[in-house]
């Protein structure tokens, strides 16, 4: 299957090398643009007083506010223009390719890989743990307390507390589903 994917990429690049070069250029411009938007916002956030200039004064409130603002500006200046360009390319180029050629690329999993690959859900669990940690900091009344005043024990035990709660929240449905599946299989076997 991997040989087939390599072959379809070679065919695509040989037929559409200009479009492939355009894709590479779009990716490079988007990455450089995202870095510039981030650096621009870092300067603006400090000058406007959105965040303190020294890290020892940062609080969870500043951190969450900063991250949400960065995401907003990256969406406005980078993601939306890139999506518009992708839609234009799809409408003006991809849809005009002959149906047989598009089917060949789909069969070879040109842009989306083979369907047998599994995904890693670790990113979602880490995000969930961080959200629970943020909720705990808010609940403990340390939302506006500078990180410099936090003890290392507080940080470690709070993350451990968040991890345990996420395991409980995820573990209970898994245990119920596992028990149901075992009962179902045992009934089916008898």
Z-matrix of the N, CA and C atoms (Angstrom, degrees):
N
C 1 1.451
C 2 1.524 1 110.69
N 3 1.343 2 117.14 1 -37.27
C 4 1.455 3 120.62 2 -179.74
C 5 1.519 4 110.61 3 -65.49
N 6 1.331 5 117.19 4 -37.14
C 7 1.466 6 120.70 5 177.19
C 8 1.519 7 110.71 6 -61.30
N 9 1.331 8 116.98 7 -41.43
C 10 1.454 9 121.99 8 179.46
C 11 1.527 10 110.63 9 -62.59
N 12 1.351 11 117.42 10 -40.88
C 13 1.461 12 121.24 11 178.85
C 14 1.523 13 110.67 12 -66.00
N 15 1.337 14 117.35 13 -41.20
C 16 1.466 15 120.23 14 177.02
C 17 1.522 16 110.59 15 -62.75
N 18 1.336 17 116.74 16 -41.25
C 19 1.455 18 121.52 17 -178.27
C 20 1.527 19 110.98 18 -64.50
N 21 1.322 20 117.65 19 -43.12
C 22 1.459 21 120.68 20 -178.35
C 23 1.531 22 110.44 21 -66.72
N 24 1.333 23 117.47 22 -34.67
C 25 1.465 24 120.03 23 175.65
C 26 1.525 25 111.17 24 -65.57
N 27 1.313 26 117.08 25 -41.83
C 28 1.470 27 120.41 26 178.49
C 29 1.524 28 110.70 27 -62.81
N 30 1.322 29 116.95 28 -41.72
C 31 1.463 30 121.14 29 178.53
C 32 1.530 31 109.83 30 -63.89
N 33 1.321 32 116.28 31 -46.25
C 34 1.470 33 120.35 32 -179.65
C 35 1.523 34 111.24 33 -60.24
N 36 1.335 35 117.09 34 -46.97
C 37 1.466 36 120.79 35 -177.88
C 38 1.526 37 110.72 36 -65.51
N 39 1.326 38 116.93 37 -39.21
C 40 1.471 39 117.84 38 -179.93
C 41 1.527 40 111.46 39 -67.61
N 42 1.319 41 118.09 40 -34.74
C 43 1.464 42 120.99 41 -179.66
C 44 1.536 43 112.54 42 -80.59
N 45 1.321 44 116.08 43 -35.23
C 46 1.474 45 120.26 44 -170.64
C 47 1.527 46 111.00 45 -131.10
N 48 1.312 47 117.66 46 50.78
C 49 1.464 48 120.63 47 -176.57
C 50 1.518 49 111.51 48 -65.42
N 51 1.321 50 118.28 49 -31.14
C 52 1.463 51 119.89 50 178.36
C 53 1.540 52 110.83 51 -67.25
N 54 1.301 53 116.21 52 -41.68
C 55 1.467 54 119.85 53 178.89
C 56 1.527 55 110.13 54 -68.28
N 57 1.332 56 116.62 55 -37.64
C 58 1.464 57 120.29 56 176.70
C 59 1.530 58 110.21 57 -62.02
N 60 1.334 59 116.39 58 -42.90
C 61 1.467 60 120.65 59 177.22
C 62 1.524 61 110.53 60 -62.99
N 63 1.334 62 116.78 61 -37.51
C 64 1.470 63 120.46 62 177.20
C 65 1.530 64 110.62 63 -63.88
N 66 1.351 65 117.35 64 -42.37
C 67 1.465 66 120.81 65 177.54
C 68 1.533 67 110.70 66 -59.34
N 69 1.323 68 116.38 67 -45.86
C 70 1.473 69 120.67 68 179.60
C 71 1.524 70 109.51 69 -61.35
N 72 1.323 71 117.57 70 -43.82
C 73 1.469 72 121.38 71 179.50
C 74 1.525 73 111.05 72 -62.39
N 75 1.332 74 117.65 73 -41.08
C 76 1.472 75 121.06 74 178.84
C 77 1.521 76 110.37 75 -62.51
N 78 1.334 77 117.11 76 -44.16
C 79 1.468 78 120.76 77 179.30
C 80 1.530 79 110.63 78 -61.83
N 81 1.332 80 116.92 79 -46.19
C 82 1.464 81 120.75 80 -178.86
C 83 1.532 82 110.48 81 -63.42
N 84 1.328 83 116.87 82 -45.48
C 85 1.470 84 120.61 83 179.56
C 86 1.528 85 110.46 84 -63.49
N 87 1.330 86 117.68 85 -39.86
C 88 1.470 87 120.78 86 179.53
C 89 1.529 88 110.95 87 -64.90
N 90 1.332 89 117.59 88 -41.51
C 91 1.468 90 120.52 89 179.33
C 92 1.524 91 110.49 90 -65.88
N 93 1.336 92 116.94 91 -46.83
C 94 1.465 93 119.83 92 178.62
C 95 1.523 94 110.26 93 -62.66
N 96 1.326 95 116.98 94 -41.81
C 97 1.460 96 120.97 95 178.12
C 98 1.518 97 112.34 96 -61.98
N 99 1.332 98 116.73 97 -41.88
C 100 1.465 99 120.39 98 179.59
C 101 1.529 100 110.93 99 -63.24
N 102 1.330 101 116.30 100 -38.96
C 103 1.474 102 119.72 101 178.14
C 104 1.525 103 110.09 102 -65.96
N 105 1.333 104 117.35 103 -43.58
C 106 1.468 105 120.37 104 179.16
C 107 1.527 106 111.95 105 -64.48
N 108 1.329 107 117.69 106 -41.04
C 109 1.468 108 120.49 107 177.99
C 110 1.524 109 109.61 108 -62.70
N 111 1.330 110 117.06 109 -42.30
C 112 1.461 111 120.44 110 178.97
C 113 1.531 112 110.72 111 -61.61
N 114 1.335 113 116.57 112 -48.39
C 115 1.463 114 119.72 113 -179.18
C 116 1.531 115 111.32 114 -64.93
N 117 1.326 116 117.26 115 -38.53
C 118 1.463 117 121.03 116 176.10
C 119 1.523 118 110.05 117 -59.74
N 120 1.348 119 116.08 118 -46.35
C 121 1.459 120 118.55 119 -177.03
C 122 1.525 121 112.03 120 -68.87
N 123 1.323 122 117.85 121 -34.11
C 124 1.471 123 120.20 122 176.75
C 125 1.527 124 109.69 123 -57.64
N 126 1.321 125 116.67 124 -46.96
C 127 1.458 126 120.28 125 178.49
C 128 1.516 127 112.56 126 -64.22
N 129 1.321 128 116.39 127 -44.76
C 130 1.467 129 120.82 128 -179.63
C 131 1.524 130 111.72 129 -64.71
N 132 1.320 131 117.01 130 -39.62
C 133 1.469 132 120.47 131 -178.72
C 134 1.519 133 111.04 132 -63.77
N 135 1.321 134 116.97 133 -37.61
C 136 1.458 135 120.29 134 178.82
C 137 1.533 136 111.04 135 -73.54
N 138 1.333 137 117.21 136 -43.39
C 139 1.465 138 120.51 137 -178.33
C 140 1.524 139 111.89 138 -66.27
N 141 1.339 140 116.75 139 -35.70
C 142 1.466 141 119.97 140 -178.04
C 143 1.524 142 112.45 141 -81.91
N 144 1.324 143 117.37 142 -10.40
C 145 1.460 144 120.37 143 -178.60
C 146 1.520 145 113.36 144 84.73
N 147 1.322 146 117.11 145 10.91
C 148 1.465 147 120.13 146 177.95
C 149 1.528 148 110.39 147 -62.87
N 150 1.333 149 115.89 148 -36.93
C 151 1.470 150 121.18 149 177.49
C 152 1.524 151 108.53 150 -134.67
N 153 1.349 152 116.89 151 153.38
C 154 1.469 153 119.36 152 176.42
C 155 1.530 154 110.76 153 -71.15
N 156 1.312 155 116.50 154 155.79
C 157 1.466 156 120.19 155 -179.53
C 158 1.520 157 111.99 156 -80.88
N 159 1.327 158 118.88 157 -21.62
C 160 1.464 159 120.80 158 177.75
C 161 1.526 160 109.40 159 -106.06
N 162 1.315 161 114.80 160 137.38
C 163 1.471 162 119.71 161 -173.97
C 164 1.519 163 113.86 162 -66.73
N 165 1.331 164 118.14 163 -27.71
C 166 1.464 165 118.27 164 -177.36
C 167 1.530 166 112.48 165 -68.62
N 168 1.341 167 117.90 166 -11.83
C 169 1.459 168 121.23 167 177.41
C 170 1.530 169 112.62 168 -96.67
N 171 1.330 170 117.10 169 -5.91
C 172 1.458 171 120.10 170 -179.35
C 173 1.524 172 110.18 171 -66.87
N 174 1.330 173 115.30 172 144.66
C 175 1.461 174 122.47 173 175.35
C 176 1.527 175 107.73 174 -122.11
N 177 1.309 176 116.00 175 174.36
C 178 1.463 177 119.95 176 176.26
C 179 1.531 178 109.53 177 -61.96
N 180 1.336 179 116.35 178 -36.97
C 181 1.458 180 121.17 179 177.66
C 182 1.523 181 110.56 180 -58.41
N 183 1.332 182 117.81 181 -48.22
C 184 1.461 183 121.44 182 178.32
C 185 1.526 184 111.26 183 -61.64
N 186 1.316 185 116.80 184 -42.98
C 187 1.467 186 120.99 185 -177.47
C 188 1.524 187 111.19 186 -62.72
N 189 1.334 188 116.70 187 -49.93
C 190 1.465 189 120.44 188 -178.67
C 191 1.527 190 110.32 189 -65.10
N 192 1.317 191 117.48 190 -42.97
C 193 1.468 192 121.03 191 178.25
C 194 1.524 193 110.89 192 -60.82
N 195 1.325 194 116.66 193 -44.16
C 196 1.470 195 121.30 194 179.48
C 197 1.526 196 110.70 195 -61.45
N 198 1.315 197 117.69 196 -47.88
C 199 1.466 198 121.82 197 -178.42
C 200 1.527 199 110.88 198 -62.18
N 201 1.325 200 117.58 199 -43.72
C 202 1.463 201 120.18 200 180.00
C 203 1.532 202 111.37 201 -64.42
N 204 1.333 203 117.09 202 -39.83
C 205 1.464 204 120.39 203 177.86
C 206 1.538 205 111.10 204 -66.28
N 207 1.330 206 117.01 205 -42.01
C 208 1.473 207 119.95 206 178.04
C 209 1.523 208 109.89 207 -60.19
N 210 1.320 209 117.16 208 -45.60
C 211 1.464 210 120.86 209 179.52
C 212 1.524 211 110.22 210 -59.93
N 213 1.334 212 117.27 211 -43.58
C 214 1.461 213 121.02 212 179.50
C 215 1.526 214 111.54 213 -58.92
N 216 1.346 215 116.75 214 -49.91
C 217 1.463 216 119.75 215 -177.24
C 218 1.522 217 112.14 216 -68.86
N 219 1.335 218 118.29 217 -33.49
C 220 1.466 219 120.79 218 176.30
C 221 1.536 220 110.41 219 -66.45
N 222 1.322 221 116.69 220 -37.90
C 223 1.466 222 120.18 221 177.63
C 224 1.527 223 110.09 222 -65.54
N 225 1.342 224 115.85 223 -45.91
C 226 1.468 225 120.11 224 -177.10
C 227 1.533 226 111.40 225 -65.04
N 228 1.335 227 117.34 226 -49.05
C 229 1.464 228 120.54 227 -171.47
C 230 1.528 229 114.63 228 -90.27
N 231 1.330 230 118.75 229 -22.25
C 232 1.467 231 120.25 230 -175.48
C 233 1.535 232 111.70 231 -117.91
N 234 1.328 233 117.78 232 -58.17
C 235 1.465 234 120.40 233 -172.05
C 236 1.525 235 112.52 234 -63.08
N 237 1.319 236 117.93 235 -48.06
C 238 1.467 237 120.01 236 -177.98
C 239 1.530 238 111.29 237 -62.58
N 240 1.358 239 119.74 238 -48.28
C 241 1.472 240 117.75 239 176.98
C 242 1.535 241 113.63 240 -60.88
N 243 1.340 242 117.71 241 -38.44
C 244 1.468 243 120.29 242 178.68
C 245 1.528 244 110.23 243 -64.83
N 246 1.326 245 117.37 244 -41.84
C 247 1.470 246 119.88 245 177.81
C 248 1.526 247 111.29 246 -63.08
N 249 1.326 248 117.15 247 -39.71
C 250 1.466 249 120.39 248 177.71
C 251 1.526 250 110.14 249 -62.18
N 252 1.327 251 117.64 250 -43.76
C 253 1.466 252 121.48 251 179.04
C 254 1.527 253 110.50 252 -63.69
N 255 1.319 254 117.29 253 -42.33
C 256 1.470 255 120.89 254 179.46
C 257 1.526 256 110.66 255 -63.49
N 258 1.327 257 117.02 256 -42.33
C 259 1.466 258 120.21 257 178.33
C 260 1.523 259 110.48 258 -64.11
N 261 1.336 260 116.97 259 -41.88
C 262 1.462 261 120.09 260 177.57
C 263 1.534 262 111.52 261 -62.24
N 264 1.320 263 116.85 262 -44.05
C 265 1.474 264 120.45 263 177.69
C 266 1.524 265 110.25 264 -61.61
N 267 1.325 266 116.45 265 -42.89
C 268 1.460 267 120.31 266 -179.58
C 269 1.528 268 110.43 267 -62.27
N 270 1.334 269 116.43 268 -44.64
C 271 1.464 270 120.18 269 -178.41
C 272 1.533 271 112.52 270 -71.38
N 273 1.325 272 116.35 271 -41.85
C 274 1.463 273 119.55 272 -172.53
C 275 1.531 274 114.10 273 -88.74
N 276 1.339 275 116.84 274 -21.73
C 277 1.461 276 117.85 275 -176.63
C 278 1.525 277 112.14 276 -120.43
N 279 1.326 278 117.67 277 -58.25
C 280 1.464 279 121.08 278 -172.75
C 281 1.520 280 112.20 279 -61.77
N 282 1.333 281 117.83 280 -44.02
C 283 1.466 282 120.38 281 -178.08
C 284 1.525 283 112.13 282 -69.53
N 285 1.340 284 117.39 283 -18.12
C 286 1.468 285 120.69 284 -179.90
C 287 1.524 286 113.05 285 -90.70
N 288 1.334 287 116.79 286 -6.00
C 289 1.469 288 119.05 287 175.47
C 290 1.527 289 108.77 288 -68.55
N 291 1.319 290 117.84 289 150.12
C 292 1.472 291 119.81 290 177.13
C 293 1.533 292 110.57 291 -60.00
N 294 1.324 293 115.02 292 145.30
C 295 1.472 294 120.53 293 -178.05
C 296 1.523 295 112.17 294 -56.78
N 297 1.319 296 117.58 295 -39.86
C 298 1.471 297 120.53 296 -179.35
C 299 1.532 298 110.97 297 -62.27
N 300 1.309 299 116.62 298 -40.86
C 301 1.464 300 120.06 299 -179.70
C 302 1.533 301 110.49 300 -67.30
N 303 1.328 302 117.01 301 -42.94
C 304 1.472 303 119.15 302 178.13
C 305 1.522 304 111.20 303 -63.12
N 306 1.327 305 117.38 304 -39.41
C 307 1.468 306 121.14 305 178.17
C 308 1.529 307 110.76 306 -63.92
N 309 1.326 308 116.05 307 -39.02
C 310 1.470 309 120.71 308 177.89
C 311 1.532 310 109.92 309 -60.29
N 312 1.325 311 116.80 310 -44.12
C 313 1.471 312 120.68 311 179.70
C 314 1.524 313 111.05 312 -67.28
N 315 1.322 314 117.30 313 -37.96
C 316 1.475 315 120.28 314 178.96
C 317 1.525 316 110.77 315 -66.31
N 318 1.340 317 116.46 316 -42.50
C 319 1.475 318 119.34 317 178.76
C 320 1.520 319 111.22 318 -63.51
N 321 1.317 320 116.33 319 -34.81
C 322 1.462 321 120.77 320 -179.88
C 323 1.511 322 113.63 321 -85.15
N 324 1.354 323 116.89 322 3.79
C 325 1.466 324 122.50 323 179.54
C 326 1.531 325 110.70 324 53.44
N 327 1.319 326 115.86 325 52.59
C 328 1.457 327 121.12 326 -175.02
C 329 1.520 328 112.60 327 -61.18
N 330 1.310 329 118.08 328 -53.11
C 331 1.462 330 120.17 329 -173.09
C 332 1.523 331 113.68 330 -101.21
N 333 1.311 332 118.50 331 -18.38
C 334 1.455 333 119.41 332 -172.27
C 335 1.510 334 114.40 333 -119.32
N 336 1.313 335 119.57 334 7.44
C 337 1.460 336 122.11 335 176.88
C 338 1.510 337 111.95 336 70.19
N 339 1.323 338 114.76 337 177.89
C 340 1.463 339 118.81 338 -178.95
C 341 1.519 340 109.62 339 -75.60
N 342 1.286 341 115.57 340 155.12
C 343 1.467 342 120.94 341 -176.21
C 344 1.528 343 112.19 342 -79.31
N 345 1.331 344 118.06 343 -8.24
C 346 1.461 345 120.48 344 -175.93
C 347 1.527 346 112.93 345 -87.12
N 348 1.320 347 117.45 346 -3.57
C 349 1.459 348 119.44 347 -178.83
C 350 1.518 349 110.77 348 -72.88
N 351 1.328 350 115.19 349 145.20
C 352 1.455 351 119.62 350 176.22
C 353 1.519 352 108.46 351 -100.35
N 354 1.324 353 115.49 352 155.61
C 355 1.463 354 119.72 353 179.65
C 356 1.513 355 109.35 354 -104.21
N 357 1.306 356 114.94 355 155.13
C 358 1.452 357 121.35 356 179.25
C 359 1.521 358 108.45 357 -98.49
N 360 1.322 359 117.27 358 119.49
C 361 1.452 360 121.35 359 -178.47
C 362 1.512 361 113.29 360 -89.91
N 363 1.329 362 118.25 361 8.38
C 364 1.462 363 121.27 362 -176.82
C 365 1.511 364 113.83 363 -62.00
N 366 1.323 365 117.46 364 -31.73
C 367 1.455 366 120.57 365 -179.61
C 368 1.511 367 111.93 366 -64.93
N 369 1.319 368 117.18 367 -39.17
C 370 1.456 369 120.96 368 179.98
C 371 1.526 370 110.91 369 -68.03
N 372 1.316 371 116.94 370 -38.56
C 373 1.467 372 119.94 371 179.80
C 374 1.522 373 109.84 372 -67.93
N 375 1.338 374 118.06 373 -41.30
C 376 1.464 375 120.88 374 177.77
C 377 1.521 376 110.73 375 -62.03
N 378 1.327 377 116.94 376 -42.29
C 379 1.456 378 120.38 377 177.50
C 380 1.524 379 110.49 378 -61.31
N 381 1.319 380 116.77 379 -43.12
C 382 1.467 381 121.45 380 179.52
C 383 1.529 382 110.78 381 -62.63
N 384 1.333 383 117.38 382 -42.09
C 385 1.469 384 121.29 383 177.73
C 386 1.526 385 109.88 384 -61.93
N 387 1.331 386 117.57 385 -43.69
C 388 1.466 387 120.17 386 179.50
C 389 1.528 388 111.87 387 -64.84
N 390 1.324 389 117.53 388 -37.77
C 391 1.467 390 120.30 389 177.09
C 392 1.520 391 110.68 390 -64.25
N 393 1.328 392 117.16 391 -43.44
C 394 1.469 393 120.49 392 178.01
C 395 1.536 394 110.12 393 -63.75
N 396 1.331 395 117.57 394 -39.42
C 397 1.467 396 121.44 395 176.50
C 398 1.532 397 110.83 396 -60.29
N 399 1.329 398 116.72 397 -44.73
C 400 1.464 399 120.48 398 178.99
C 401 1.523 400 110.70 399 -62.07
N 402 1.322 401 117.03 400 -40.92
C 403 1.470 402 120.64 401 177.69
C 404 1.520 403 110.16 402 -62.87
N 405 1.344 404 117.63 403 -40.17
C 406 1.469 405 120.52 404 178.78
C 407 1.525 406 110.76 405 -64.25
N 408 1.330 407 118.11 406 -42.18
C 409 1.465 408 121.21 407 178.41
C 410 1.530 409 109.79 408 -61.01
N 411 1.319 410 116.54 409 -42.76
C 412 1.464 411 120.81 410 177.73
C 413 1.524 412 110.40 411 -62.73
N 414 1.342 413 117.15 412 -45.79
C 415 1.467 414 122.46 413 -179.77
C 416 1.529 415 111.47 414 -62.67
N 417 1.341 416 117.25 415 -36.81
C 418 1.470 417 121.42 416 -178.92
C 419 1.529 418 112.44 417 -75.77
N 420 1.317 419 118.37 418 -6.91
C 421 1.455 420 121.02 419 179.45
C 422 1.527 421 113.10 420 80.52
N 423 1.323 422 117.34 421 18.94
C 424 1.466 423 120.85 422 -179.38
C 425 1.524 424 111.99 423 -103.52
N 426 1.323 425 116.65 424 16.53
C 427 1.453 426 121.93 425 -176.50
C 428 1.530 427 112.14 426 -59.78
N 429 1.312 428 117.47 427 -42.81
C 430 1.462 429 121.81 428 -178.35
C 431 1.524 430 112.57 429 -105.56
N 432 1.321 431 117.42 430 14.95
C 433 1.461 432 121.36 431 177.58
C 434 1.529 433 109.08 432 -89.60
N 435 1.329 434 118.33 433 129.00
C 436 1.474 435 120.03 434 -179.47
C 437 1.529 436 111.79 435 -58.13
N 438 1.337 437 114.79 436 144.70
C 439 1.464 438 119.97 437 179.62
C 440 1.521 439 111.64 438 -58.90
N 441 1.324 440 117.51 439 -29.05
C 442 1.462 441 121.50 440 -179.24
C 443 1.527 442 111.72 441 -62.81
N 444 1.319 443 117.29 442 -22.17
C 445 1.467 444 120.72 443 179.77
C 446 1.527 445 112.85 444 -91.49
N 447 1.320 446 117.53 445 -7.82
C 448 1.460 447 120.56 446 177.57
C 449 1.518 448 109.19 447 -75.22
N 450 1.322 449 115.77 448 143.44
C 451 1.461 450 118.75 449 172.93
C 452 1.533 451 108.07 450 -87.47
N 453 1.314 452 115.24 451 155.94
C 454 1.465 453 119.67 452 178.18
C 455 1.521 454 109.95 453 -63.16
N 456 1.337 455 117.14 454 -37.79
C 457 1.463 456 120.89 455 177.06
C 458 1.524 457 111.33 456 -58.51
N 459 1.344 458 116.26 457 -42.81
C 460 1.464 459 119.18 458 179.79
C 461 1.526 460 110.69 459 -60.08
N 462 1.319 461 117.17 460 -45.02
C 463 1.462 462 121.57 461 -179.98
C 464 1.530 463 110.69 462 -60.99
N 465 1.332 464 116.51 463 -49.67
C 466 1.470 465 120.97 464 -177.16
C 467 1.522 466 111.14 465 -64.24
N 468 1.324 467 117.24 466 -48.62
C 469 1.465 468 120.02 467 -177.26
C 470 1.532 469 112.17 468 -69.10
N 471 1.316 470 117.18 469 -31.00
C 472 1.465 471 119.66 470 177.36
C 473 1.524 472 110.59 471 -69.23
N 474 1.336 473 117.23 472 -42.38
C 475 1.467 474 119.48 473 176.64
C 476 1.522 475 111.08 474 -65.73
N 477 1.323 476 117.06 475 -39.31
C 478 1.460 477 120.56 476 176.92
C 479 1.529 478 110.09 477 -62.34
N 480 1.331 479 116.64 478 -43.34
C 481 1.459 480 121.86 479 177.81
C 482 1.536 481 109.93 480 -59.15
N 483 1.353 482 116.89 481 -44.77
C 484 1.468 483 120.78 482 179.25
C 485 1.527 484 110.76 483 -63.27
N 486 1.339 485 117.07 484 -42.27
C 487 1.461 486 121.25 485 178.78
C 488 1.528 487 111.00 486 -61.06
N 489 1.321 488 117.23 487 -45.27
C 490 1.470 489 121.18 488 -179.75
C 491 1.527 490 110.51 489 -61.73
N 492 1.331 491 116.99 490 -44.04
C 493 1.465 492 119.09 491 179.80
C 494 1.527 493 112.21 492 -65.23
N 495 1.318 494 117.13 493 -38.48
C 496 1.465 495 119.82 494 177.24
C 497 1.527 496 109.77 495 -65.00
N 498 1.340 497 116.92 496 -41.48
C 499 1.471 498 119.36 497 177.77
C 500 1.523 499 111.30 498 -63.10
N 501 1.333 500 116.98 499 -37.96
C 502 1.466 501 120.26 500 177.41
C 503 1.527 502 109.83 501 -65.85
N 504 1.328 503 116.52 502 -47.10
C 505 1.469 504 120.98 503 -177.66
C 506 1.524 505 111.16 504 -62.85
N 507 1.324 506 116.98 505 -39.44
C 508 1.464 507 120.48 506 179.99
C 509 1.520 508 110.86 507 -83.99
N 510 1.333 509 117.08 508 -36.23
C 511 1.457 510 121.82 509 -174.84
C 512 1.513 511 114.46 510 -67.87
N 513 1.329 512 117.52 511 -37.88
C 514 1.470 513 120.00 512 -178.46
C 515 1.527 514 111.53 513 -62.82
N 516 1.341 515 119.29 514 -49.38
C 517 1.473 516 117.51 515 176.94
C 518 1.532 517 113.07 516 -62.80
N 519 1.336 518 116.98 517 -35.83
C 520 1.467 519 119.40 518 177.84
C 521 1.526 520 110.21 519 -65.06
N 522 1.315 521 116.99 520 -42.02
C 523 1.468 522 120.54 521 178.88
C 524 1.529 523 110.90 522 -64.18
N 525 1.329 524 116.70 523 -43.76
C 526 1.471 525 120.02 524 178.51
C 527 1.525 526 109.81 525 -62.55
N 528 1.336 527 116.71 526 -45.57
C 529 1.464 528 120.07 527 178.36
C 530 1.516 529 111.89 528 -62.44
N 531 1.342 530 117.19 529 -39.77
C 532 1.462 531 120.99 530 178.53
C 533 1.511 532 111.77 531 -64.57
N 534 1.332 533 116.99 532 -43.92
C 535 1.475 534 121.18 533 178.68
C 536 1.524 535 109.79 534 -63.34
N 537 1.335 536 116.32 535 -43.97
C 538 1.466 537 119.42 536 178.17
C 539 1.525 538 110.74 537 -60.31
N 540 1.346 539 117.35 538 -44.58
C 541 1.453 540 121.19 539 -178.63
C 542 1.532 541 111.06 540 -62.95
N 543 1.350 542 117.09 541 -43.06
C 544 1.465 543 120.91 542 179.53
C 545 1.525 544 110.08 543 -62.74
N 546 1.330 545 116.95 544 -45.14
C 547 1.474 546 120.20 545 178.79
C 548 1.521 547 110.27 546 -61.60
N 549 1.327 548 115.95 547 -42.56
C 550 1.456 549 120.94 548 -179.92
C 551 1.526 550 111.68 549 -62.49
N 552 1.334 551 116.81 550 -42.61
C 553 1.459 552 121.63 551 179.43
C 554 1.519 553 111.33 552 -69.23
N 555 1.336 554 116.62 553 -36.07
C 556 1.469 555 119.52 554 179.41
C 557 1.523 556 110.76 555 -68.88
N 558 1.331 557 117.16 556 -39.05
C 559 1.469 558 120.30 557 177.87
C 560 1.517 559 110.41 558 -67.14
N 561 1.321 560 116.33 559 -37.60
C 562 1.457 561 121.09 560 -179.13
C 563 1.533 562 110.16 561 -67.52
N 564 1.339 563 116.52 562 -34.66
C 565 1.459 564 120.88 563 -178.35
C 566 1.524 565 113.35 564 -75.56
N 567 1.336 566 118.94 565 -22.10
C 568 1.471 567 119.81 566 -176.79
C 569 1.489 568 114.38 567 -96.79
